[in-house]
Amino acid sequence: MNPNQDDTPTNSTEFRLGEADANAVDRWMAGEAPSIDRDRRVAELLGLLNAESAISADAALTDLTMLRIMRATGSQAPAEPDETPELTPMDAEALDAWMLAGGRVERVPAALRERSQKIHGLATLVCQGPEPAVSGDMVDKLMTRVAQTPTKSSEAEQPEIAGRIRLADLMSIAAVLVVGVSVIWPMLTSMREAHYKTVSSARMAAAGNGMAAYASNYGSLPQASASLAGNPWWEVGENPEHSNSANLFTLASDGFVEIAQLASPTNPQAPTSVKGEDASDWGSLDEVSYSYRNMFGGQNQAFTLTPGSALLADRSPIVPPSRRGETARADANSHNFGGRGQHVLFGDGSVVWLRSPILDNGDNIWLPGSVERDLARDGRATLRGRETADGAADAFLVP
């Protein structure tokens, strides 16, 4: 008989299916209906596996079976008692996660929570009972042994997730990033704000030089129109005769300063170039960065540079809500720097950072004297867009 015939096993101790039987098994696993005798015999034989077994397995039988499987497959037997035990990769990950969670199992990722619960139980058992007395000599010996124990540097033996990155490594990186950001971010924010303050102060000082040159030529502060009392002064970009910002824009349109020097570094909507040779105002209130002394009413039209008078400041926080029919805190600071304060340009050319809009003489730079006297009890105010200053000594910066 040919020992290589498909349906005849060899005399070797190793048993292998013939090709025809293997094909029959494949067809059975694929769910095909038996069509030949060989397929039917295979189906009947494998169908016996579905019968209930009368054998009851116990722990000893399971251990014996696993030992036989390891010997048959060439696997190594479990470590001998005198060998150093090692955690499995998943147990090592669970231990790392449990320690990073501060011993709180509920904060461990769900995939490792069951293993971490067992580790927590072991740790609880270790901590039970009286605390043993430990001598300094024992501690020294233990630390010496730990230092002499060789460590494994092979990356393949370390538990990994997401390719070749360990969970503990990810957690360490995240912790470093969190600490780094918490330390560096406030520093960067502070440095950026300091830079913006420096730039804003320099631009406002340049505007002051332009005003001085304008006053030297025309004998007054920058003025675009008659600015009659009773006209609205907050219609920015709509009508130069109804916009106080058009008066300030004259500095740029007449060439006394660059339009970029009237743009706050904290206002992303502020233009840095004049759009068209005939431009006479900013396009909208959002484009305006600084509030200028209200030139409406006549009393300021011949006003020149008085050292203690406020001429320009970061944009008023009162005008935008007033245009919406809302009130605002009378002592609010400009939003250019997040309500922390504002730069103010005075008649002597100095630029001062003030943490309050109220000057030393009690004058509020956002409001005319009449509104200051009629403030509500809660310290809130609103403007109608037609108010004028009470005189040359009254600082009233808009819009």
C-alpha positions as MATLAB code, in Angstrom:
seq = 'MNPNQDDTPTNSTEFRLGEADANAVDRWMAGEAPSIDRDRRVAELLGLLNAESAISADAALTDLTMLRIMRATGSQAPAEPDETPELTPMDAEALDAWMLAGGRVERVPAALRERSQKIHGLATLVCQGPEPAVSGDMVDKLMTRVAQTPTKSSEAEQPEIAGRIRLADLMSIAAVLVVGVSVIWPMLTSMREAHYKTVSSARMAAAGNGMAAYASNYGSLPQASASLAGNPWWEVGENPEHSNSANLFTLASDGFVEIAQLASPTNPQAPTSVKGEDASDWGSLDEVSYSYRNMFGGQNQAFTLTPGSALLADRSPIVPPSRRGETARADANSHNFGGRGQHVLFGDGSVVWLRSPILDNGDNIWLPGSVERDLARDGRATLRGRETADGAADAFLVP';
ca = [
       0.000    0.000    0.000;
       1.271    3.405   -0.908;
       1.980    5.215    2.369;
       1.403    8.567    0.596;
      -2.178    7.719   -0.391;
      -4.602   10.533    0.632;
      -6.833    8.508    2.951;
      -4.130    6.336    4.547;
      -2.086    7.549    7.510;
       1.641    6.942    7.532;
       3.388    4.588    9.931;
       4.993    7.590   11.614;
       3.987    8.475   15.146;
       2.908   11.862   13.777;
      -0.656   11.800   12.492;
      -1.681   14.017    9.582;
      -4.875   14.324    7.578;
      -4.745   13.313    3.973;
      -5.451   15.974    1.381;
      -8.933   14.609    0.617;
      -9.861   14.545    4.332;
      -8.466   18.032    4.839;
     -10.577   19.295    1.939;
     -13.634   17.581    3.421;
     -12.992   19.302    6.764;
     -12.649   22.664    4.973;
     -15.972   22.142    3.213;
     -17.630   21.219    6.523;
     -16.244   24.353    8.230;
     -17.487   26.436    5.279;
     -21.016   25.111    5.917;
     -21.352   23.244    2.645;
     -23.870   20.362    2.515;
     -22.212   16.882    2.316;
     -22.203   15.709   -1.312;
     -19.939   12.654   -1.174;
     -19.365    9.817    1.293;
     -16.133   11.334    2.610;
     -17.923   14.603    3.428;
     -20.721   12.736    5.209;
     -18.263   10.700    7.300;
     -16.398   13.854    8.300;
     -19.667   15.580    9.213;
     -20.774   12.602   11.332;
     -17.396   12.404   13.094;
     -17.233   16.128   13.864;
     -20.886   16.097   14.903;
     -19.923   13.882   17.836;
     -18.129   16.912   19.317;
     -21.473   18.540   20.019;
     -22.549   15.717   22.368;
     -22.644   16.478   26.061;
     -19.617   15.116   27.858;
     -19.902   13.092   31.006;
     -16.410   14.103   32.056;
     -16.243   16.715   34.809;
     -13.061   18.761   34.672;
     -11.231   19.793   37.815;
      -8.191   21.959   38.460;
      -5.770   19.025   38.480;
      -7.062   17.761   35.144;
      -6.759   21.246   33.660;
      -3.166   21.635   34.876;
      -2.246   18.179   33.546;
      -3.781   18.955   30.157;
      -1.941   22.277   29.885;
       1.363   20.605   30.769;
       0.789   18.019   28.046;
      -0.030   20.765   25.534;
       3.148   22.668   26.422;
       5.267   19.540   26.046;
       3.610   18.664   22.728;
       4.142   22.161   21.311;
       7.628   22.579   22.710;
       6.597   25.336   25.127;
       8.633   25.881   28.243;
       7.306   24.710   31.564;
       6.516   27.278   34.225;
       9.414   28.807   36.081;
      10.920   26.735   38.825;
      10.420   27.991   42.356;
      14.018   29.181   42.565;
      13.651   31.379   39.477;
      12.705   35.057   39.778;
       8.997   35.529   38.854;
       8.049   38.294   36.437;
       4.825   40.174   35.779;
       3.062   39.592   32.511;
       2.878   42.613   30.205;
      -0.797   43.216   31.016;
      -0.188   42.932   34.769;
       2.697   45.374   34.475;
       0.450   47.825   32.642;
      -2.239   47.367   35.296;
       0.299   48.011   38.067;
       1.529   51.176   36.333;
      -2.031   52.411   35.826;
      -2.961   51.648   39.455;
       0.059   53.537   40.770;
      -0.553   56.513   38.440;
      -4.153   56.617   39.683;
      -2.920   56.916   43.263;
      -4.234   53.493   44.218;
      -7.800   54.354   43.205;
      -9.084   51.489   41.088;
     -12.075   53.448   39.776;
      -9.702   55.837   38.014;
      -7.872   53.081   36.155;
      -8.828   52.578   32.463;
     -11.614   50.046   32.063;
      -9.445   47.594   30.117;
      -7.051   47.279   33.072;
      -9.480   47.769   35.961;
     -10.050   44.076   36.767;
      -6.328   43.369   36.991;
      -5.798   46.544   39.002;
      -8.497   45.405   41.434;
      -6.509   42.240   42.137;
      -3.321   44.241   42.573;
      -5.172   46.544   44.959;
      -6.296   43.508   46.947;
      -2.722   42.234   47.213;
      -1.533   45.651   48.317;
      -4.248   45.738   50.968;
      -3.134   42.357   52.317;
       0.468   43.555   52.485;
      -0.578   46.608   54.500;
      -2.640   44.626   57.019;
      -1.270   43.633   60.398;
       1.308   45.297   62.630;
       4.095   47.219   61.012;
       7.372   45.303   61.327;
      10.378   46.934   62.835;
      12.962   47.630   60.148;
      16.569   48.181   61.013;
      18.800   50.553   59.132;
      21.080   47.653   58.253;
      18.200   45.829   56.535;
      17.329   48.935   54.500;
      20.944   49.317   53.363;
      21.129   45.669   52.311;
      17.863   45.935   50.412;
      18.942   49.064   48.540;
      22.290   47.485   47.713;
      20.570   44.412   46.298;
      18.210   46.561   44.234;
      21.141   48.527   42.830;
      22.963   45.317   41.896;
      19.961   43.696   40.221;
      20.467   43.886   36.448;
      17.705   45.595   34.493;
      16.449   44.463   31.122;
      16.894   47.024   28.394;
      15.179   45.093   25.638;
      12.228   47.115   24.373;
      10.472   43.956   23.237;
      10.184   42.734   26.868;
       8.463   45.903   28.084;
       4.673   46.091   27.957;
       3.611   48.344   25.118;
       0.487   49.849   23.663;
      -0.169   51.813   20.479;
       2.735   50.303   18.634;
       5.911   50.638   20.678;
       4.780   53.228   23.267;
       4.076   52.104   26.823;
       1.083   53.459   28.719;
       3.391   54.614   31.483;
       5.479   56.502   28.919;
       2.375   58.208   27.575;
       1.286   59.181   31.066;
       4.768   60.513   31.834;
       4.811   62.568   28.647;
       1.336   63.917   29.395;
       2.377   64.858   32.926;
       5.463   66.681   31.640;
       3.350   68.550   29.090;
       0.769   69.544   31.696;
       3.425   70.789   34.102;
       5.298   72.533   31.303;
       2.221   74.294   29.986;
       1.076   75.313   33.472;
       4.474   76.921   34.097;
       5.318   78.303   30.666;
       1.893   79.417   29.404;
       1.345   82.159   32.049;
       4.892   83.333   31.369;
       4.254   83.495   27.621;
       0.929   85.258   28.175;
       2.572   87.813   30.430;
       5.386   88.387   27.931;
       2.908   88.803   25.066;
       0.823   91.323   27.011;
       3.958   93.245   28.001;
       4.957   93.348   24.330;
       1.499   94.578   23.310;
       1.626   97.268   25.979;
       5.005   98.449   24.727;
       3.805   98.585   21.121;
       0.547  100.335   22.049;
       2.359  102.901   24.167;
       4.820  103.637   21.353;
       2.030  104.043   18.778;
       0.072  106.322   21.083;
       3.179  108.444   21.652;
       3.585  108.688   17.855;
      -0.028  109.871   17.655;
       0.815  112.497   20.277;
       3.694  113.756   18.144;
       1.331  113.932   15.171;
      -1.161  115.945   17.211;
       1.570  118.355   18.248;
       2.553  118.849   14.605;
      -1.109  119.288   13.606;
      -1.684  121.829   16.381;
       1.442  123.679   15.313;
       0.071  123.996   11.759;
      -3.626  124.622   12.439;
      -3.769  125.912   16.011;
      -6.112  123.175   17.261;
      -6.471  119.470   17.747;
      -7.220  117.292   14.674;
     -10.686  118.088   13.332;
     -12.423  116.915   10.159;
     -15.723  118.813   10.254;
     -17.659  121.464   12.112;
     -18.632  118.842   14.716;
     -21.763  120.693   15.761;
     -23.369  120.007   19.114;
     -26.507  117.907   18.896;
     -25.227  115.752   16.024;
     -24.513  112.090   16.730;
     -20.801  111.431   17.090;
     -20.698  107.618   17.032;
     -21.794  106.915   13.429;
     -18.351  105.623   12.468;
     -17.862  105.069    8.738;
     -21.284  106.491    7.850;
     -20.874  110.272    7.864;
     -17.717  112.222    8.813;
     -19.905  114.987   10.235;
     -21.487  112.435   12.588;
     -18.316  110.622   13.632;
     -15.783  111.817   16.169;
     -13.386  109.114   14.970;
     -13.205  110.988   11.633;
     -11.509  113.814   13.535;
      -8.766  111.461   14.710;
      -8.549  109.909   11.225;
      -7.444  113.339    9.952;
      -4.002  112.681   11.437;
      -3.542  109.796    8.977;
      -5.340  111.260    5.965;
      -3.276  114.489    6.240;
      -0.039  112.550    6.638;
       0.858  113.426   10.220;
       0.987  109.746   11.244;
       0.676  106.381    9.536;
      -2.698  104.688    9.923;
      -0.845  101.708   11.454;
       0.169  103.962   14.371;
      -3.524  104.380   15.190;
      -4.078  100.600   15.340;
      -3.853   98.792   18.656;
      -1.896   95.502   18.517;
      -4.779   93.881   20.416;
      -7.367   94.823   17.772;
      -7.203   92.333   14.880;
      -9.804   94.327   12.900;
      -7.830   97.578   12.911;
      -6.583   98.455    9.379;
      -2.884   99.155    8.915;
      -3.237  100.985    5.599;
      -5.634  103.585    4.224;
      -8.178  102.145    1.803;
      -8.433  104.706   -0.985;
      -6.992  108.190   -1.247;
     -10.335  109.791   -0.354;
     -10.838  107.762    2.873;
     -11.971  110.002    5.724;
     -12.875  107.564    8.503;
     -12.611  103.978    9.685;
     -15.145  101.607    8.186;
     -16.864  100.657   11.436;
     -16.618  101.020   15.186;
     -14.847   97.648   15.440;
     -11.950   98.994   13.351;
     -11.341  101.886   15.760;
      -8.669  101.146   18.373;
      -8.486  104.392   20.353;
     -11.010  106.833   21.797;
     -10.300  110.480   21.002;
     -11.308  113.649   22.795;
     -14.868  114.542   21.772;
     -14.583  117.528   19.425;
     -18.353  118.029   19.141;
     -19.890  121.090   20.807;
     -17.446  123.860   19.931;
     -15.628  124.193   23.239;
     -12.840  121.840   22.122;
     -12.447  123.095   18.567;
      -9.836  125.684   19.526;
      -8.399  123.494   22.275;
      -4.633  123.075   22.112;
      -2.279  120.822   24.009;
      -2.816  121.313   27.739;
      -0.337  119.175   29.740;
      -2.803  117.582   32.162;
      -5.617  116.961   29.658;
      -6.414  113.456   28.446;
      -6.457  113.399   24.627;
      -6.434  109.732   23.604;
      -6.927  106.350   25.268;
      -7.572  102.705   24.483;
     -11.115  102.330   23.115;
     -13.985  103.187   25.457;
     -15.912  100.250   26.971;
     -19.036  102.454   27.398;
     -19.832  103.260   23.746;
     -20.402   99.730   22.270;
     -23.025   98.671   24.856;
     -24.617  102.134   24.733;
     -25.154  101.748   20.980;
     -27.002   98.506   21.751;
     -29.192  100.296   24.290;
     -27.420   98.680   27.251;
     -25.712  100.097   30.315;
     -22.135   99.524   31.402;
     -20.146  100.024   34.558;
     -18.987  103.627   34.693;
     -15.593  102.605   36.079;
     -14.980   99.836   33.517;
     -11.581   99.639   31.860;
     -10.950   99.353   28.125;
     -11.413   95.939   26.535;
      -8.212   96.409   24.522;
      -6.334   94.757   27.379;
      -9.051   92.561   28.822;
     -10.407   95.163   31.237;
      -7.126   95.363   33.175;
      -6.450   99.005   32.339;
      -5.755  101.411   29.479;
      -3.060  103.659   28.052;
      -3.886  107.363   28.168;
      -2.134  110.083   26.135;
      -1.945  113.461   27.871;
      -1.395  116.912   26.438;
       2.278  116.974   27.378;
       2.911  113.938   25.135;
       3.228  111.439   28.005;
       1.556  108.044   27.771;
       0.482  106.562   31.120;
      -0.934  103.140   31.935;
      -3.952  103.609   34.234;
      -5.793  100.838   36.051;
      -8.890  103.029   36.376;
     -10.579  105.445   33.950;
     -10.967  107.982   36.772;
      -8.177  110.575   36.871;
      -6.649  112.021   40.016;
      -9.015  115.009   39.818;
     -12.027  112.659   39.829;
     -12.825  113.087   36.131;
     -13.996  109.931   34.311;
     -12.433  109.933   30.841;
     -15.346  107.895   29.355;
     -18.164  110.229   30.443;
     -19.071  113.916   30.185;
     -19.557  115.811   33.420;
     -23.341  115.842   33.073;
     -23.541  112.050   32.941;
     -21.045  111.679   35.782;
     -23.290  113.784   38.004;
     -26.363  111.751   37.089;
     -24.907  108.267   37.504;
     -27.270  105.616   38.776;
     -26.755  104.336   42.283;
     -25.316  101.062   41.034;
     -22.532  102.929   39.212;
     -23.770  102.093   35.715;
     -24.127  104.532   32.836;
     -25.275  104.736   29.242;
     -24.737  107.276   26.472;
     -27.077  108.500   23.736;
     -24.328  109.417   21.263;
     -25.038  113.183   21.313;
     -23.461  114.245   24.633;
     -20.708  116.868   24.702;
     -18.001  117.754   27.193;
     -18.736  120.285   29.918;
     -15.785  122.379   28.834;
     -12.105  122.215   27.961;
     -11.273  120.794   31.413;
     -13.732  117.903   31.020;
     -12.098  114.815   29.472;
     -14.631  112.960   27.330;
     -13.043  110.388   25.003;
     -15.161  108.710   22.317;
     -15.931  106.417   20.561;
];
